[in-house]
Amino acid sequence: MCNNVKLENIFHKYKNNDFLIKEDGSVTSYFEFWIVAKEIAMILLSIGLKEGDFLLLKIENSGDYLKLYIACMLTGIIACPIDPDLPKERYETILNEIKPRYIIDNIQKINDIEINDTLDNVSVNNDENRNCIMLFTSGTTGKPKGIVHSVMSLLSSAKSFAQLSGINTKTIVYHHFPMFYMAGIFNMFLCPMVSGGKVVLGKRFSAEQMFSFWNIPMKYGVNNLTLTPTMAISLARIYRHDEKVMTYIQSLDSIISTGSYLYETVFSEFLSKFSIPLQSCYGVTEVGGTITYKNKKESVIKYQDSVGYFDKDIKFICNGTKRQPDEIRVKTPFMMSGYFINNKIISGLKNGFFYTGDIGYIENARLFVTGRKGERVKKGGEFVSLSYIEDILMKFELIDELSVVSIEDSFWGNKILVFYTFGKHVVGNEINEKIDNYALQHLTSIEMPDEYICIDKIPKTSIGKVKKKDLINIYNKKMGN
């Protein structure tokens, strides 16, 4: 495990290095970034915020957004970043739960505040053990939970993963994730920061941006890229051959897949299109971020052989085997401080371990993840993998996107529902029958879906995770429940 990481030491060590590169080519050094972050810290103190106060961030990506995180680390003010496009009801639920001391819904609010002269001699806090951020779970299966982390847990975890994955002073990361999301803070900001690397600030990934996605990474020599499986499959499907782009993509040091389960269909299609593998990793916000890494060489050899190796100081409890996977429980040196529930920080751990809800097994110091606990359901007395059904049906050429969920059923135990969208080339009303005929060729009778439901759009979070609770609500509404 890496030694404790001092925030100030990072910026002093790399002060002359370039740190942030914007799309317009403007560059901010580590020293310049540090100076402005400290000024923002003083501004936060000037408006009456203090250690332990919640600061709600409801803003779009920017370099100043990242400086706010460092300012909160310096003061012990707890940054609470949320999706600026969050539905009103969800936003009000979060407001009522955390009751933030201050809300920044426009970064200009900070720039317009003048520092109080009486604070000239006030120094920022140097205690790395204080809490500094609360991230909310995506709420894909229910109500979002606030996960609280300390300065030390974030910095030490970032240093650990940077060492594991080879991030160093030569690394150039492309930042195109939301900055309110863990990967947008951890993988694309803190990991290169603690290692003296560079961060190229791009636009948040979107459907409109996909066609020009490679332009900025190519322009600035990005060599470390992170994608969700949804992003990866979208880029593969819209790509039209370009020799310069292809040469660039194949030169990348790493293309890491994160955020959700990497299906073989996605892995194979991306590899076939770009001749470079997606590299699996595994991480959970509660345990400090990404904790395993599968290198490029291993990724080429075999799909999903594992999600990679992990540091010896990361402890797992998993009694599963390849034939009979079990829930993965994990303990790291960078665990969360806890969940924020009823105005208190509650551990959320059992005997120091976090129960992930993922199932898998461990072999030769490598972690294998085979799905989610809730995705392995009992139907007719037999266990059925929803992930496996999803992976099989994703290969059916008439389907654009799909998600498989289950609901309780008095006869079968669980009923399997397939929600899907189809391409513009599909005509006629027989698509359900065609999907069913395809499924009959590849699934056992007990794995066969009970219903196919065509919808206009699969509901997702801002980084592409499917909102399965929303799908169940769609079904219940359809059935009049």
N, C-alpha and C positions, 0 to 999 in steps of 0.2 A: 504493500500500500504506500502511496505517496505521503510525504510528510505534510504537516499542516501548511496551508498556503496563506501568506499575508497579502492582503489586498494592495496595500501601498507598495510593497516590494515588487509586485508584478509591474506596475507602471514605472517605477524607477529603473528596473532592470531593462525594460524594452523601450525606454522613453524616446529614443531617436528613431525607432522603427515606425513605418507606416502602419496604421491600424484600420481605419475605416476608409473605404473608397466608394464614392457615390457614383451613380450612373453618369453624371455630367463630368466625371473625371477628377473632381475635387477630393483632396486627401486630408485626413486628420491623423496626426501622429499619436502615439500612446501618451506623450507628455501633454499635448493639446487637449486630448480627450479627458485626461485626469484633471486638468485645471478647470475645465468647464463643469465636469461632474461635481467637483468640490464647490463651485459657485452655486450650482443648483441645490446642493445640500444645504448651503447657507440660506438660500431662498426659502426652502421648505421650513427651516427653523424660524425664519423671519415671519412667516405667516402663522406661526403658532403651533406647528406640528412638533411632536416630540416622540421619543422612542416608545414603540408599542402602539402608536396611532395607526389607523388604517388609511391609506391613500389610494383611492379608487382611480385606476387609469382606464379611460374609455376613449382611446385615441388610435390613430392609424400609425403604421410603421414609420420610423424615422430614426436618425442618429441620436436625436435628443431623447427619444424613448429609452434607448439603451443607457444613456447617461443618467436618466432617472433611476434606473436599477442600481447603478453604482452609488448614486446619491443616497438611496435608501439603505444600502449596505453600510455607508459611512455614518448614518444617523440612527439606525435602528427603527426608522419609520418602516411600516410594513406595506410594500407595494402590493396592490390587488388588481392585476391587469385582467380586463375582460374584453370580450369581442364587442367592438363598437356597434356591430349590427345585431346584437342580441335582441330577441323579441322583448317587447315592453314588459310582459308579465314576468319573464325570467329575470330581467334586469331589476324589476321592483322587488322580486323575491330576494335577490342578492343584497340590494340596498337595505331591506328590512332586517336581514340576518346579520350583516356586518356593521351597519351604521357607520360608514366612513367619516372620518374627521374632515376630509377634504376630497373633492372630486376634480380631476383634470380631464375635461372632455375636449380640450383644444390645447395643443402644446404652446400656443401663443400666450396662454394664461401665465405660464411660468416666465416666459421672456419679458412680459410686461411688468413683472413685480420688481421693485427696487429693494435691494438688500438694506435692512435696517442698520444704520451706522452703529447702534449700540451692540451689535453682534460681532464687531470687528475682532474681539478677543475670544470669541466662543470657538472652541475647537470641536471637530467632529469626533465621534466615538470610535475607539480602536478595538472594541471587544468583538472578536470574530464569532463568538458564541451566541450573539443576539439574533433574534429572528428578523428577517428582512423582506420576505415575500410570501404571499399566499396565492397559490394557483388553484383554479377551480377545475374539477374533472369535467369532461365533455358533456356528461349527462346523457350519454347515448342509451343507457338502460334505466335511467331514473333521474332523481334530483342531483344537481351538481354538488360536490363536496369541496370545501376549502382545505387545501393541503398547505401547511405552513413549513417553511424551511429556514434554516439559519444561514448566516454568511459562510460559516465554516463547512457546513454540509454541501453547499453548492460549489464552493471553490475546490474543496478536496475531491469531490466527485468528478468535477470537470478535469482536474489534473490527472486523476486516475484513468478516465476514459481516453484522454488525449495521449497518454503514454501507451495505453493498450492498442489504440488505433493508429499510432504513428503521426499524430498531429504535432507540428513543430514550427519553427520560425519560417520555414519555406512553404508552409501550408497557406493556401488562399481559398477561403470558404465563400460560397455563394449564399446570401441570406435572402430567401424568398418565402419563408414561413411567417405566419402571424407572430408578432412579438409578444402576444399574450399567451402563447402556447409553449409548453415545456421545451420542445425541440428548437423553437425560435429563440429561446433564452439560453438553453444548455448547449446543444450541438452546434449552433450557428453563431454563438456569441461568447459564452464563457469558455468553451473548450479551446477555440483559437486564442482567446484573450490570455489565458493562463500560460500559453505556450509561445507567445510572441508572434502569432500568425496574423494574417490579414483577413478582413471581412469586406466583401463586396456587397453593398446594399442594393438589392433589386426590388422590383415591385412584388407584392404578394401574389402568389400563384393564383391564376384564374383562367377560365375558359378563353377569355379574350387574349390573354397574354401567351397562351401555349404556342401559337404560331411563330412568335418571335422569341421564344424562351431562351434559345441558345446564344442569342446575340451578345448579351452582356457577359456571360461567363467566358465566351470566346475572346471578347475584347480585352478583358482584364486578366486572362490566364488563370481562371479559377481551376483548381486541381482537386477540390474536395466538394462533393455534391451530396446532398441528402434529399431523398424523395419519399413520399408515401407510396404504397402500391397503387393507389388510385391515380396519383400524379404520373407514375411510371407508365401505366397502361395507357393513359390518355396521350402522353407524349409519343409513345410507340405507334399508336393508331393514327395520329394525324401527321406523322413524319413523312416527308417526301424526300427522296435521296438527294443529298448535297455533299459533294466530296469533301469540302472544307469542314463542314459540320461533323461528318463521320470521322474524319481524321482527328478532329479535336476530341470528340467523345471517347474514342478509343485510347486517347492519351491520358485520360483522367486517372489519378491515383486511386480514388475511391468513389463509388456511387453507393451510398448506404441506404437501405430500405428501412424505414421506421414508421411508427404510428399505428400499424395494424398488421395482422397476419399476412405473410407473403405467400400467396397461392402459387402452385406450380405453373398454372396458366399464365399468370402475370410474369413470373420469372422467365419462362420459356419464350414468351412473345417479345419481351424486352431484349433478351439475349439474341433472338433470331433477327430482330430489327437492327440492333446497334453493335452486335458482336462484342459485347462487354456485359459481365454479370452484375446483377444487383446483389449487394452484400448484406446479408442478414445481420441484425443485431437484436438485442433484447433490453428493454428498460421499462421501468415503472416510476412515475413521478414520486410516489411515496418512498422509494428506496434511494432516491437521489439522482435519477436520470438513467442514462444508458449504461449498462454494466457488462455487456458481452459484445464481442466483435468477431466477425468472420472475414478473414482477409481475402483479397482479390483472387489469389492463386487457388485457395480452397473452394471458393465460390464457383469457379469455372468447372471444377471436377464433378460436382454433383449438386443438383438442386436440393435445398433444404436439408442437407446432410446434418446441419445443426444451425443454431443461431450464433455459434462461435464460442470462443474461450472466455474465461473470466479470471479475474485476479484471485490469488489464493486467500486473500482476506475477506472475500465475499463468500458467505456461508449459505448453502442451500439445504433444505429438507425436501426430498422428493423420493418417495418409495416406488415410483413408477418404472415400468419397463416399456419397451417398444410395443409389446402386445397389450399391455395394460397400463396406460399412462396414469399419472396421479397429479394432484394439485401441487403446484410449485410454491414453496414458501422460502422467503429469502431474508437474510440479515446482512446489512452492509455497514461500513463505518460512516456512512453519510445518510442515515435514515432521517425521515421527516421529523420535525418536532411534534407533529400530530395533526389531527383534523380539528378545524374550528367548528364546534358544535355548541349551541346554546350559550354563546359568549365565553366559552372556555376552549382551551386547546386540549383535546383528548388524544391519548396515545394512538389508538387504532392498531396496536400490535398485540400479538400473543406470545409471551415469553421472548420478547425481543424480535420476533419474526413477523414479516408481513405476508399474509395469505393473499396471493396474487389473483386467484380465480382462474389462472391459466393452468393447463394440464400439459404434462410432458414427462421427460426422464433425463437423467444425466449419465453420460458415458465418456470415459477417457477425458475427464475435465472439460467436457463440452456440454452445453445445454441444448436439449432438443425440445421445442415447443410444438405440440400437435393440435392445439386449439384452446378454446375457452371452456371452463367448467360447465357453463350454461349451454354450450353448443353441443354437448354430448348428452342427449336426452334419451329417455326410455320410451319406446313405442312397441306396443304388443309384447312386452316382456323382454325386449332386446334393446341394447344400447345402439343408438344411431348418431353419427357425427354430422352435424349440420354443416360444418366446414367442408367435409368431404363432398357432400351433396352440392354445395355451392361451387366448389372447384370443378366438379364434373360438368355442371350445367353452364358454367362460364365458357366452356369450349363450344357450346352450341352457337353456330355462326349467326343466327337470326337475332340473338339477344345482344343488346348493347351493355346493359348493366343489370345486376340482380342482387338480391339479398334473401337469404333463407332464415326464417324464424320459426319458432314453435309456440303453440299455445296449449294449455291443458285441455284434455279431452276425456270425458267420462268412460269412453269405450277403449280407446287405444292408449290412454295415459297421456300422450301428446299427439297433437296434430301438426303436420309439417306444411308450412305455407311458403310459397315462392312468389316474391314480388319482383317484377322485372319491367324494364323498358326495352323497346325494340328499335332497330334502325329505320331510317326513312325508306329503305328499299323494301320493307315488308308491307304486303297488302293482304286484304282478306281477313276473315274472322276465325281462321282455323289455326292460328299460331299456338294456342293452348294445346291443341291436339298434336301439333308437330313437336312441341317441347316434350309432351308426355311420351310420344313414340321414341324420341331420342333418349329420354330418361330410362325407358324400358330396356334399352340396349346396354345400359351402363350401370344401372343400380339394381340392387336386390329388391324383392317385393316389399320388404319391411322399410326400405329406404325411400320408396316412391313417395313423392309429395302428394298431399291430399288436395291442395288447391293451388292454382296459378292465378296470380292477380296482376294484371297489367296496369301500371300507373304512369303518369307523365314524367315523374322525376323521383329518383330515390332520395329521400331526405338525408342530408349529411351535415356534419359539423364543418367548420371552416377549413379543416385540413383533410377532409374526405372520409372521416369515420361515419359509418351508417348509423342513423338514429333508429335503432330497432324498436324502441318504445313507441316512436311515431308511427312505424309500420303497423304495430299491433293496434294502435288507436284507429288507424285507417280501416283495418279489418273489422274492428268492433263497430265502427260507425256504419260500415257497409252492411253488417249483419243486424244493425239496429240495436246493438247492446249499449 
